[in-house]
Amino acid sequence: MKKNVLFFILFIATIQAYGQQVHDGINAAQFGLREQKDATPAILKALDACYESGASRLIIPKGTYHFYQIMPWKNI
């Protein structure tokens, strides 16, 4: 009986730990990602947040996004 209870507790703990890992990620929409706009700055901010927090996934909502080359000399 004790073995069954212990197995059940370990099974539930494993399922909960797996569920937390699946949802570990950063949503790019939280960093200003908008459809039909230049998504480059928002994606760069979201990638920095992934790196700093140790997140293993970057979640990008379904949609059409535009990415443009970063040209720092244009602002001179």
N, C-alpha and C positions, 0 to 999 in steps of 0.2 A: 504494500500500500504506500509506504514512504517513497519507494522508487517511482511509482506512478505520479505522485504529487510533485516530486522533484523534476521528473521529466516534463510534466505539464508546465511548471514554472519556467524551466529553461526554454521550452518551446515558445511560450508567450513572450519572454524576454527577447528571443531571437527574432520573432516577427516584428516586435516594436523597434528593435535596433535596425532591422532591414528597412522598415518604413521610413525611419528618419534619414537614412542614407539616400533613399530614392528621392526625397524632397529637398536634399541639400543643393541649393543653387541660388543664383542671383538672377532676378528678373530685370532685363534691360529696360523695360518700360518705366521702372522706378528712377531711371537716370535720364529721362527726357526723350526716350525713343518714340518717334512718331512716324506714321506711314506717310509716304510721298514727300518726305523731308530728308535732308542730309543726316544720315544715321551715324556717321563716323564719330562725332564727339561723344554721343551717348554710349556707343559701343566701347569706346576707349575708357570712359569713366566706369562702365560696368565691368570691364576686364580688370581694371585696377582694383575695384572692390572685390572681385573674385580672388585676386592674388592676395590682398590684404587679409581677407577673412578665411582663406583656405578653402573656399567653395570649389567643388569639383565640376560644376556645370554652370553655363550661362544660358538662361532661358530667354529666347527671342520669340515673342508672340507671332503667330502666323500673320503675314502681310507682305506688302511690297515696300522695300526700303531702298534708298539711294545711298551709295557710298562714293565719296569723292576723295581724290588724292589730297593729302595735307600739304599745303604749300606755304610755309611760314614767311617766305619772302613777299607774298602778296600784301601783307599788312605793313610793309615798310613805307 
